[in-house]
Amino acid sequence: MPTYEYVCNDCAEKFDIFQSMNDDHVEKCPKCTGTMKRLFSPGAGFIFKGSGFYHTDYKKKEKGSAETNLPKTENS
């Protein structure tokens, strides 16, 4: 659900509200009961949730060098 920003046309009170896209627009200011206008805001592209996101979370594991993958011989 997106967050919408509203401003009152009468008292200039601003607030954000988290509501569904299907919900009706806020029409009356909770402070002075004046008319509200919904402001345009692009919003966030994505939201991180969880315990943390680090560059090491999905880091590829280093493959062993060719020398370490070779079988051992008596001379080496």
Secondary structure as GFF3:
##gff-version 3
##sequence-region A 1 76
A	DSSP	beta_strand	3	8	.	.	.	ID=ss1
A	DSSP	beta_strand	14	18	.	.	.	ID=ss2
A	DSSP	beta_strand	36	39	.	.	.	ID=ss3
A	DSSP	alpha_helix	66	69	.	.	.	ID=ss4
###
